[in-house]
Amino acid sequence: MPRRREEDCESDDDISLEPRTATPIFDRRISPGPSRDRPPTPPYMKSRGSHGVIDLRDATIEQLRCDVEALRKQSQDALNASARVTEELSQARAESARVRASLKSAEIMLEDEVRRRREAERVANEEARARRELEDAMQGMKLRWPRGSPQYGSPT
């Protein structure tokens, strides 16, 4: 039987699977009959054809060991999944911070572009107004001086 660690299982001394009877064990051993040298078969032992006697207590212990091993594997899988999800969350937070920084940078660039565009529109409007004023002034000058006047350089 493989040796167990103390933290894995309780001591077999603490567990009694043998049935309680009013007759002490030594009385049963000296009873007459064919099984005089051995005690009667306890209820947790069964016979299975040519395979011999199967000790259900050992089978139960083995099943519990398998269950403990399966739970350990399940626990380890859960820990691994938790670590993976924690890492993915950390990466997602870092990516989120990068995206927020990029968004803030784009917003600043957009605000600068809006300011430059407004300034360019203001300058264009001022130039258009100045041109109209000059055109109006030139039109006024044309009306004041007739075409044949010497200011226009008419042929003499």
C-alpha positions as CSV (number, residue, x, y, z in Angstrom):
1,M,0.0,0.0,0.0
2,P,1.5,3.4,-0.9
3,R,2.5,5.6,2.0
4,R,0.4,8.7,2.6
5,R,1.2,12.1,4.0
6,E,-0.3,13.1,7.3
7,E,-2.2,16.1,5.8
8,D,-3.8,13.9,3.1
9,C,-5.7,11.5,5.3
10,E,-6.8,10.8,8.8
11,S,-5.2,8.0,10.6
12,D,-6.8,4.5,10.1
13,D,-6.8,4.2,13.9
14,D,-9.5,6.9,14.1
15,I,-11.8,5.1,11.7
16,S,-13.5,1.8,12.8
17,L,-15.5,0.1,10.1
18,E,-15.9,-3.2,12.0
19,P,-19.4,-3.8,13.4
20,R,-20.0,-3.5,17.1
21,T,-21.2,-6.5,18.9
22,A,-21.9,-7.4,22.5
23,T,-19.5,-10.3,22.4
24,P,-15.8,-9.4,22.8
25,I,-13.5,-10.3,19.9
26,F,-11.6,-12.9,21.8
27,D,-14.9,-14.9,22.4
28,R,-15.6,-15.0,18.6
29,R,-12.1,-16.3,17.9
30,I,-12.4,-19.3,20.1
31,S,-15.8,-20.3,18.9
32,P,-16.0,-23.8,17.5
33,G,-16.3,-24.3,13.8
34,P,-14.3,-24.3,10.5
35,S,-13.2,-20.7,10.8
36,R,-11.7,-21.1,14.3
37,D,-8.3,-19.6,13.4
38,R,-9.7,-16.4,11.8
39,P,-12.5,-14.0,12.8
40,P,-15.7,-13.9,10.8
41,T,-15.7,-11.9,7.6
42,P,-16.9,-8.3,8.4
43,P,-19.7,-6.8,6.3
44,Y,-17.4,-4.5,4.4
45,M,-15.8,-7.5,2.7
46,K,-17.5,-9.3,-0.2
47,S,-16.6,-12.2,-2.3
48,R,-16.3,-11.8,-6.1
49,G,-16.1,-15.2,-7.8
50,S,-12.6,-16.3,-8.7
51,H,-11.1,-12.9,-8.1
52,G,-11.0,-13.4,-4.4
53,V,-12.0,-11.1,-1.6
54,I,-12.2,-7.4,-2.2
55,D,-11.8,-5.2,0.7
56,L,-14.3,-2.4,0.3
57,R,-12.5,-0.3,2.9
58,D,-9.4,-0.3,0.7
59,A,-11.6,0.4,-2.4
60,T,-13.2,3.3,-0.6
61,I,-9.9,4.7,0.5
62,E,-8.6,4.4,-3.1
63,Q,-11.8,6.1,-4.4
64,L,-11.2,8.9,-1.9
65,R,-7.6,9.2,-3.0
66,C,-8.8,9.5,-6.6
67,D,-11.4,12.1,-5.6
68,V,-8.7,14.1,-3.7
69,E,-6.4,13.9,-6.7
70,A,-9.2,15.0,-9.1
71,L,-10.0,17.9,-6.7
72,R,-6.4,18.9,-6.6
73,K,-6.2,18.9,-10.4
74,Q,-9.5,20.9,-10.6
75,S,-8.1,23.3,-8.0
76,Q,-4.8,23.7,-10.0
77,D,-6.8,24.2,-13.2
78,A,-8.9,26.9,-11.5
79,L,-5.7,28.6,-10.2
80,N,-4.2,28.5,-13.6
81,A,-7.4,29.9,-15.2
82,S,-7.5,32.6,-12.5
83,A,-3.8,33.5,-13.2
84,R,-4.5,33.6,-16.9
85,V,-7.6,35.8,-16.5
86,T,-5.7,38.1,-14.2
87,E,-2.9,38.5,-16.7
88,E,-5.5,39.1,-19.5
89,L,-7.2,41.7,-17.3
90,S,-3.8,43.4,-16.7
91,Q,-3.1,43.5,-20.4
92,A,-6.6,44.8,-21.1
93,R,-6.1,47.6,-18.5
94,A,-2.8,48.5,-20.1
95,E,-4.3,48.6,-23.5
96,S,-7.2,50.7,-22.2
97,A,-4.7,53.2,-20.8
98,R,-2.9,53.3,-24.1
99,V,-6.1,53.9,-26.0
100,R,-7.2,56.6,-23.6
101,A,-3.8,58.3,-24.1
102,S,-4.2,58.1,-27.8
103,L,-7.7,59.4,-27.7
104,K,-6.6,62.4,-25.5
105,S,-3.8,63.1,-28.0
106,A,-6.3,62.9,-30.9
107,E,-8.7,65.2,-29.1
108,I,-5.9,67.8,-28.5
109,M,-4.8,67.6,-32.2
110,L,-8.4,68.0,-33.3
111,E,-8.8,71.1,-31.0
112,D,-5.6,72.6,-32.4
113,E,-6.9,71.9,-36.0
114,V,-10.2,73.5,-35.2
115,R,-8.4,76.6,-33.8
116,R,-6.2,76.8,-36.9
117,R,-9.2,76.4,-39.2
118,R,-11.1,79.2,-37.4
119,E,-8.1,81.4,-37.6
120,A,-7.7,80.7,-41.3
121,E,-11.4,81.4,-41.9
122,R,-11.1,84.7,-39.9
123,V,-8.1,85.7,-42.0
124,A,-9.9,84.7,-45.2
125,N,-12.9,86.7,-44.2
126,E,-10.7,89.7,-43.4
127,E,-8.9,89.5,-46.8
128,A,-12.3,89.1,-48.6
129,R,-13.6,92.2,-46.8
130,A,-10.4,94.1,-47.6
131,R,-10.6,93.1,-51.2
132,R,-14.3,94.2,-51.4
133,E,-13.4,97.5,-49.9
134,L,-10.6,98.0,-52.4
135,E,-12.8,97.0,-55.3
136,D,-15.5,99.3,-54.1
137,A,-12.9,102.1,-53.7
138,M,-11.6,101.4,-57.2
139,Q,-15.2,101.4,-58.6
140,G,-15.8,104.7,-56.9
141,M,-12.6,106.1,-58.4
142,K,-13.6,105.0,-61.9
143,L,-17.0,106.7,-61.5
144,R,-15.4,110.0,-60.4
145,W,-12.9,110.2,-63.3
146,P,-14.3,109.9,-66.8
147,R,-12.7,107.7,-69.3
148,G,-11.3,110.4,-71.4
149,S,-9.6,112.2,-68.6
150,P,-5.8,112.5,-68.5
151,Q,-5.5,110.4,-65.4
152,Y,-6.4,107.4,-67.5
153,G,-3.7,108.2,-70.0
154,S,-5.9,108.7,-73.0
155,P,-4.2,109.2,-76.4
156,T,-3.6,112.8,-77.3
